[in-house]
């Protein structure tokens, strides 16, 4: 990976001209957006004022049609703009972060992988994602993307039943090769119960939600932050060595977010809960903004560093 | 009044039954965890002759160390060795194997041998799993000791003649060598 200090040079020489071109495009789009709004807004006012109420003609129809047309046009303009920025700029920032990293703006970690990790007990009724990165860092295959998972909640009786989707996870989902082979499933979850309720919370942890048994580990700091469930007590400890526990704690402190880990099929899935939408262009701010792009690179670097953070490239055991 | 006494007795009996079952479960957890240590120790016994055979041809100055490792393996496998002595022998064996892997650094040809690298990977694996089994055993013993030490389960435990179990002590330096860092960095 190129060093972080070179990014300024990379930005000036490689990205800047493209960003300025995108900015010109953005200004053009902004003008078009303003024109759409200039037509749509008075049209809406006229429709509201001039169409008489109480007639057989439904007053809401033209208003909804005008609003929909305006929103579709704004969406089309915004979308072209966004994909331009992602394919031309973010893909090159990814290559700068690591040559082997490929980027797909609309790709994401498949739903099956997310569900199989068994990190969340809600049913995954609506799932989406974007910004998929994939590559090999040293010996470790890694992929990650932003994902959003929602569950469906039905309330009310019979025909009046109301359906609502609720977000239970939004953030980054990483899948990486692990440096050891294992056969059973182990999950590491943020320990909210113990943090809030102390000893009483500890006893609540015995509810495993079908994820095996509660695994109590020796490190009190780790136990305070995380709660571990595993199908096999020994294998959970084979994976979670004192050194890995230390590394996971440091990883958590580095991100300062809720971290979930699932160890399955000799791979590790990591979910980082985060509401910030990364790698997006801000429609009303210039694209050619070094600080903004440097922040994207910083997040990308942090994500790639997970391989070092969890020491995944060290293959001194039987797994090559 | 009779109903109240009957209800109290039923609740008491039910609680005693729950405690009884939980104590048996904890004792079984300890036995299972100890069995998994034994499996790993046996894997290590099987591996040692292969390692000694492979390194013997290359190592001219470590004969004493190799003999000591072979001797410790025989001692650990001997019938009639007490549990405490066995722990001491196993710890010593672990330490000597680490010494051996450190000594390998002085023999570049050996270090490059594919056969040795494979054996070393397997040994690291066994040591890592052994460390995990020991930690699982200690966790099971701690839970067991806690449950027989606190009231009211201590009453039932004493009726069942359950005694406190000793933890599988692992010297700090070995624990770090095995669990935190690999004995020899191959990367």
Interface residues (C-beta under 8 A of the other chain):
Chain A: X180 X215 X216 X217 X218 X233 X234 X235 X236 X237 X238 X241 X242 X243 X246 X313 X314 X315 X316 X317 X318
Chain B: X29 X33 X36 X120 X121 X122 X124 X125 X128 X129 X131 X132 X133 X135 X136 X138 X139 X140 X143 X175 X176 X179 X180 X181 X182 X184 X185 X186 X187
